[in-house]
Amino acid sequence: MSLTILLRCLDYDETRQFYESALGFVVTNSSEGTLTVELNGGRLIFTCSDLWEGTPRLSGTLYFTVANVDVYFSTVRDRVSVAWPVQSTLYGSREFGVKDCNGYFLAFHEQA
């Protein structure tokens, strides 16, 4: 089963620039004025529409699996707001986190 998450953004151009240039995602315009960002099979869809009647909230972290977290971190660390640096966790993951241009937390990890 695959999962796609729909999130609100405030500015398509800023979101496109962040995901494309800073993180290296593939970014495409998608249906009904949405923006789709993809990396290694992980997909997010952004809309500027206020579907949630107010400020949307996300109280979690969105995880993306990458082949080599240390290499990926070295390519993006100077272009993003790092929430936490690369670390090995007690639950067996090697990961780092960033805060995107919309305030969402993203984590990138490699499977042990």
N, C-alpha and C positions, 0 to 999 in steps of 0.2 A: 504494500500500500504506500502510495506517495502522499505527501502533505504539502499544500500550498497555503500560505498565510496572507490575508489581505490586511494591509496596514494603512493608516492615514499618513499622508505627508503634507507639508505646507507649500512646497515648491517642487514641481517636477524637474526643473532644470538643475536645481541644487542636488536633488536626490540622484538624478542621472549622473551628474558629475562625480559625486561622492562614490557611488557604487562602481562606476565604470573606471574612473581615473585613480581613485585612492585604493580600491579593493580589487580591481581587475575582474569584476563580474561582467557577464554578458547582459546588456540592457536593451530591451526592446519596448516599443510602444505596443500596448495590447488593447483588447476590446474595451469599448465604452470609456475611452480617455484614461486608461490605467497604464501604469509603467511596470513591466516585469523585469526582475533582476534574478540572475541565476549563476550559481557556482557549484560545480561538481554534483549536479542533480538536485541541489537545494534551491528552492524558488520562493521569492517573496513578490507580492503584487502590491503596488502602492496606488492610492487614489487621493485626490485632493478634495473629493466630495465629502461632506460631513454626514456620513451615514449613521453616525453614532450620537447625533444631537448633543454636541459638546466636545470637550477634549477627550480623545480616546486614551485609554491607559493600558499599559502592558506591564505587568508586575513580574515578568520573567526575563530570561535570556534566551535568545535564539541561537542554536548551535549548528555550525556547519563543519562537516568533516573534510579535512584536507590531507593530502598525501604526506607532507612533511611540514609540520607546524613551525619548526624553527626557520626553515627557508621562507615560508610564506610570511612569517612575522618580519623577517629581515627586509622583505620587499615592501611592506606596508607601514611599518612603525613610524616613519617620518612623515606620513601623509594622513594620519588619523589621530584621534584622541584615544590613547591607550587607557583602558579601564583597569586592566591588570596585565602585567608582563607574562611572558611564557613561563609556565610552571608545571611541575608534575604534581598531580593531585592525589589525595588519599584514596580516591575511587578509581585510580588506574588510568587517568587520562592525562595527556600532555596538551596544554591549551593556553590561549591568551584571549583577552577580551577587549573590545572597542565600543565606543559610544558613537552611533551614527549621527548624521546631520539632523535627524528628526528626534533624537533623544532616546532611540532604542538601543539596547545592549545586545551586541552580537559576540558570540564566542566561536573561536576556530580551534578545532582539536584534531588530533590524530588518534586512531584507535590503537590500543596497545596490543 
